Every structure is written in structure tokens, then in C-alpha cells.
Amino acid sequence: MTGLTDEEVSTFDAGGFNISAVRLDVADPSGITALAARFERLDILVNCAGIISRDEREYSPEEFQKVVDVNLNGTMRMCAACRPLLAVTRGCIVNIASMLSFFGSGTVPAYSASKGGVAQLTKSLAIGWSQHGIRVNAVAPGWIETAFTESLRQNPTRNRQLMERTPMGRWGTPADVAGAVAFLCSNQAAFITGVVLPVDGGYSIA
């Protein structure tokens, strides 16, 4: 796994599994090239690096470009760098999209645009790279209990509004998202490609 900072890498809890952690900035093409060169074999790539700027800061062209560069361009950089390895193993890619891949946001336009782009990129790569035996899918999380959403969860009014619209009536957990990713990476999903799977407790259909 990768983290942006030394702190993220040093505090990573592998949960008893044999997982190593290294630093990576997906906005740095040379860093991505160096990471891909470390592998002799690669079966699965999960692109989950992402940023968001709240309080309408994404209306600034500079901030808009920064968010899109990480969320969308960073995803493509990783996919392109790992494609040769994945073609050998006939592996798979899972991108992290968002429920905002399906509808817009008046406060985070860059995040919404980038995640909409991730959804279309996923479908395009699924078509283009099927000839190499590479499956490409995405999950689209809804309201998940992460550091990104802490301020919303701590706001009683906003929290109530979100939960009232969510048919399952609760916040999702990282494990909910991980389960969907694991399925899409498994042999049980061997005939699934180009899917953007909502993991949102029904929010997007309410």
C-alpha cells in the first residue's frame, strides 16, 4: 500500500497481514514509474488516492486543477504504469469513484468532476484493455465514516439530512467499501468489467 506522507506510512496498521507501506504521490509521474519498477509481478491495482477541498475552495481554478490532478490524472498515471504487469497476469484494476460520479455538488465541483471522470475512465479502460485480459471496475462509495466526512458527522443537522435520505439509515464503513473491492478483484467477478458499483446504502436511488 502507499501513503502520501511519512506519517501515513509509519502509522499504517497491516492488521497482521504481510503488507508493506511506502510513500507515493500520485501527482508525481517519476515516483509512480519507480514504484511500478519494483514489482516483478502484479495481479491487482486498487486506486484509492484522493483529495477534496471543502468550503467552496474548489471554485478556484488552481484548487480545481490540484484536485483533478490527484483524483483523475493520478488514477490514469497508476493504470498506465501498471498495465504491462497486469497484462502478463491478466489482472484487474479497481478504481475508487464516488456517488458524486453520478450527480453534481455545489460545494465540491472539482471532486465531483474528477470522480465523474474516474467513472468514465473506468468504462473506457475496461473496453480498451479487455484485449489484454485486464478487467477494470470501480466502486462508488456514499457517505462513509472517514476523516473526509468527520465534519459532516459532527454536524447534527447535516448528519440527520444525510441519514434521512439513506434508505439503510446508517453511515457506511471502510469495511463496506473493502468488501465490494474484494469481490470485484475475485474470481467470482471474472465476467464483470466496466462496472461502477455504488456502495452507498441506497443514497443514490433515494
Secondary structure, DSSP 8 states (H G I E B T S, - for coil): -EESSHHHHHT---TTS----EE--TT-HHHHHHHHHT-S---EEEE------TTTGGGSHHHHHHHHIIIIIHHHHHHHHHHHHHHHHT-EEEEE--GGGTS--SS-HHHHHHHHHHHHHHHHHHHHTGGGT-EEEEEEE-SBSSGGGHHHHT-HHHHHHHHHH-TT-S-B-HHHHHHHHHHHHSGGGTT--S-EEEESTTGGG-
